[in-house]
Amino acid sequence: MSRAYTSIMRGLEEIKAFKDGKTKLKTTMIEIEPPPQWNPAIVKKLRAELRLSQSAFATVLGVSKKTVEAWEAGRNVPSGSARRLLEVIRKDKGILEREKILVVS
């Protein structure tokens, strides 16, 4: 039998034993903080701190320039994934250069 098959079968046997009350499964509780809300002034401040144009900031985030314009004008707000990415960048502005997302010359 392949290792994959053996691993799958072992997992299925563990599930059956758990359902039959013969064993307990290891569980880990985690708490995930929701991404913070972003208002137009905070988005604009972060972009200014990075010294990026709206177009360059949009490219870094993988969104359109119109999206960044709408965030900064208050016509729209960043989505959950964009809020999480903005927060990561806000907490560690050097991440863009370290990860070669932004190359400053």
Backbone as numpy.savetxt, mean C-alpha at the origin, in Angstrom:
# Nx Ny Nz CAx CAy CAz Cx Cy Cz
5.23 -39.27 -4.95 4.40 -38.09 -4.95 5.28 -36.83 -4.95
4.77 -35.76 -5.51 5.52 -34.50 -5.53 5.44 -33.83 -4.17
6.39 -32.91 -3.94 6.38 -32.17 -2.68 5.13 -31.31 -2.55
4.69 -30.76 -3.66 3.49 -29.92 -3.64 2.28 -30.75 -3.21
2.14 -31.94 -3.79 1.02 -32.82 -3.45 1.07 -33.17 -1.97
2.25 -33.55 -1.49 2.42 -33.93 -0.09 2.05 -32.78 0.84
2.48 -31.57 0.48 2.19 -30.39 1.29 0.69 -30.09 1.32
0.05 -30.20 0.18 -1.40 -29.95 0.09 -2.16 -30.99 0.92
-1.77 -32.24 0.80 -2.44 -33.30 1.55 -2.26 -33.11 3.06
-1.06 -32.72 3.48 -0.81 -32.47 4.89 -1.72 -31.33 5.39
-1.84 -30.29 4.59 -2.71 -29.18 4.95 -4.16 -29.60 5.07
-4.62 -30.41 4.13 -6.00 -30.90 4.18 -6.24 -31.78 5.40
-5.25 -32.59 5.74 -5.37 -33.43 6.94 -5.43 -32.57 8.20
-4.67 -31.48 8.24 -4.71 -30.57 9.38 -6.08 -29.90 9.49
-6.65 -29.51 8.38 -7.98 -28.90 8.38 -9.02 -29.88 8.90
-8.95 -31.14 8.42 -9.90 -32.16 8.87 -9.75 -32.40 10.37
-8.52 -32.49 10.86 -8.29 -32.71 12.29 -8.85 -31.54 13.10
-8.71 -30.33 12.59 -9.24 -29.15 13.28 -10.76 -29.21 13.33
-11.37 -29.51 12.19 -12.84 -29.58 12.13 -13.38 -30.68 13.04
-12.63 -31.77 13.18 -13.05 -32.89 14.04 -12.73 -32.62 15.51
-12.11 -31.46 15.81 -11.78 -31.11 17.19 -10.57 -31.85 17.74
-9.76 -32.43 16.87 -8.59 -33.21 17.31 -7.33 -32.37 17.46
-7.37 -31.17 16.94 -6.18 -30.30 17.02 -6.62 -28.84 17.01
-5.73 -27.99 17.42 -5.96 -26.55 17.34 -4.98 -25.99 16.32
-5.43 -25.03 15.57 -4.56 -24.38 14.59 -3.95 -23.13 15.20
-2.73 -22.85 14.82 -2.05 -21.65 15.29 -2.71 -20.44 14.62
-3.04 -19.46 15.41 -3.62 -18.23 14.86 -2.82 -17.04 15.35
-2.77 -16.02 14.54 -2.10 -14.79 14.89 -3.07 -13.64 14.64
-3.25 -12.83 15.65 -4.12 -11.67 15.51 -3.26 -10.48 15.10
-3.71 -9.78 14.09 -3.00 -8.57 13.67 -3.99 -7.42 13.62
-3.47 -6.24 13.81 -4.30 -5.04 13.71 -3.69 -4.15 12.64
-4.49 -3.75 11.70 -4.02 -2.92 10.60 -4.69 -1.56 10.72
-3.87 -0.55 10.86 -4.40 0.82 10.94 -4.93 1.23 9.57
-6.09 1.87 9.53 -6.58 2.34 8.23 -5.70 3.47 7.72
-5.60 3.60 6.40 -4.79 4.69 5.87 -5.41 6.03 6.25
-4.58 7.03 6.52 -5.13 8.33 6.93 -5.85 9.03 5.79
-6.71 9.96 6.17 -7.40 10.79 5.19 -6.44 11.87 4.70
-6.60 12.28 3.48 -5.75 13.32 2.89 -6.63 14.46 2.41
-6.26 15.68 2.81 -6.99 16.83 2.31 -6.12 17.54 1.27
-6.69 18.46 0.51 -5.93 19.12 -0.56 -4.62 19.75 -0.09
-4.64 20.41 1.05 -3.43 21.10 1.52 -2.30 20.12 1.84
-2.64 18.97 2.40 -1.61 17.99 2.76 -1.01 17.36 1.51
-1.85 17.07 0.51 -1.33 16.52 -0.74 -0.37 17.51 -1.38
-0.79 18.77 -1.46 0.02 19.80 -2.09 1.33 20.01 -1.31
1.25 19.97 0.03 2.44 20.14 0.86 3.45 19.02 0.61
2.96 17.77 0.55 3.87 16.65 0.29 4.53 16.80 -1.07
3.75 17.15 -2.07 4.32 17.33 -3.42 5.37 18.43 -3.41
5.10 19.52 -2.69 6.06 20.63 -2.61 7.33 20.20 -1.88
7.18 19.42 -0.81 8.35 18.94 -0.07 9.23 18.05 -0.94
8.61 17.33 -1.86 9.36 16.48 -2.78 9.90 17.27 -3.98
9.48 18.53 -4.06 9.88 19.43 -5.16 9.52 18.84 -6.53
8.28 18.38 -6.64 7.82 17.77 -7.88 6.67 18.58 -8.46
6.62 18.62 -9.78 5.46 19.22 -10.44 4.28 18.26 -10.27
3.09 18.75 -10.58 1.93 17.87 -10.51 2.10 16.69 -11.46
2.65 16.94 -12.61 2.84 15.89 -13.60 3.83 14.83 -13.10
4.96 15.27 -12.55 5.96 14.33 -12.05 5.41 13.56 -10.84
4.70 14.24 -9.96 4.11 13.59 -8.80 3.11 12.53 -9.24
2.32 12.85 -10.23 1.34 11.90 -10.77 2.05 10.67 -11.32
3.14 10.88 -12.05 3.89 9.76 -12.61 4.45 8.87 -11.51
5.00 9.48 -10.47 5.53 8.73 -9.33 4.44 7.86 -8.71
3.24 8.41 -8.56 2.14 7.70 -7.91 1.38 6.76 -8.84
1.63 6.87 -10.13 0.93 6.03 -11.09 -0.50 6.46 -11.34
-0.73 7.77 -11.24 -2.05 8.33 -11.52 -1.89 9.43 -12.58
-3.00 9.95 -13.05 -2.93 11.01 -14.05 -2.68 12.36 -13.38
-2.19 13.31 -14.18 -1.99 14.67 -13.69 -3.34 15.26 -13.25
-4.39 14.95 -13.99 -5.73 15.45 -13.65 -6.17 14.94 -12.28
-5.75 13.73 -11.92 -6.08 13.18 -10.60 -5.42 14.00 -9.51
-4.13 14.30 -9.68 -3.42 15.11 -8.70 -4.05 16.50 -8.62
-4.38 17.09 -9.78 -5.04 18.39 -9.79 -6.34 18.35 -9.00
-7.12 17.29 -9.18 -8.41 17.16 -8.48 -8.20 17.00 -6.98
-7.18 16.24 -6.57 -6.88 16.09 -5.14 -6.54 17.44 -4.53
-5.67 18.18 -5.22 -5.20 19.46 -4.68 -6.29 20.54 -4.72
-7.24 20.40 -5.61 -8.34 21.37 -5.70 -9.51 20.97 -4.80
-9.45 19.79 -4.21 -10.53 19.33 -3.36 -11.73 18.78 -4.11
-11.59 18.54 -5.40 -12.69 17.98 -6.19 -12.79 16.47 -6.01
-11.70 15.87 -5.55 -11.64 14.42 -5.36 -10.69 14.16 -4.21
-10.74 12.96 -3.65 -9.82 12.58 -2.58 -9.10 11.30 -2.98
-7.87 11.11 -2.51 -7.15 9.88 -2.83 -7.90 8.64 -2.33
-7.82 7.58 -3.13 -8.45 6.31 -2.77 -7.63 5.63 -1.67
-8.11 4.51 -1.18 -7.42 3.79 -0.12 -5.98 3.44 -0.45
-5.75 2.86 -1.62 -4.38 2.48 -1.99 -3.50 3.70 -2.20
-4.05 4.74 -2.79 -3.28 5.98 -2.99 -2.97 6.62 -1.64
-3.94 6.58 -0.72 -3.71 7.14 0.62 -2.59 6.39 1.34
-2.58 5.06 1.20 -1.54 4.26 1.84 -0.17 4.61 1.24
-0.10 4.72 -0.09 1.17 5.05 -0.75 1.62 6.46 -0.36
0.71 7.41 -0.35 1.06 8.78 0.06 1.61 8.79 1.49
1.03 8.00 2.37 1.49 7.95 3.76 2.89 7.36 3.86
3.15 6.31 3.09 4.50 5.72 3.08 5.52 6.75 2.62
5.20 7.47 1.56 6.11 8.50 1.04 6.26 9.64 2.04
5.17 10.05 2.69 5.24 11.13 3.67 6.14 10.75 4.85
6.06 9.50 5.28 6.87 9.04 6.42 8.33 8.82 6.05
8.60 8.51 4.78 9.97 8.21 4.35 10.18 8.76 2.93
10.45 10.05 2.86 10.59 10.69 1.55 11.76 10.14 0.73
12.74 9.56 1.40 13.88 9.00 0.69 13.60 7.70 -0.03
12.43 7.11 0.22 12.10 5.82 -0.39 12.06 5.90 -1.91
11.64 7.04 -2.43 11.53 7.18 -3.89 12.88 7.09 -4.57
13.90 7.69 -3.96 15.24 7.62 -4.54 15.88 6.25 -4.28
15.73 5.73 -3.06 16.32 4.43 -2.73 15.80 3.33 -3.64
14.52 3.40 -3.95 13.90 2.38 -4.79 13.99 2.73 -6.28
14.71 3.80 -6.57 14.94 4.26 -7.94 13.63 4.53 -8.70
12.62 4.98 -7.95 11.37 5.43 -8.56 11.58 6.85 -9.06
12.40 7.58 -8.34 12.72 8.95 -8.67 14.24 9.08 -8.66
14.80 9.45 -9.79 16.26 9.60 -9.90 16.55 11.09 -10.03
17.21 11.63 -9.02 17.56 13.06 -9.01 18.99 13.19 -9.47
19.20 14.03 -10.49 20.58 14.22 -10.99 20.98 15.67 -10.97
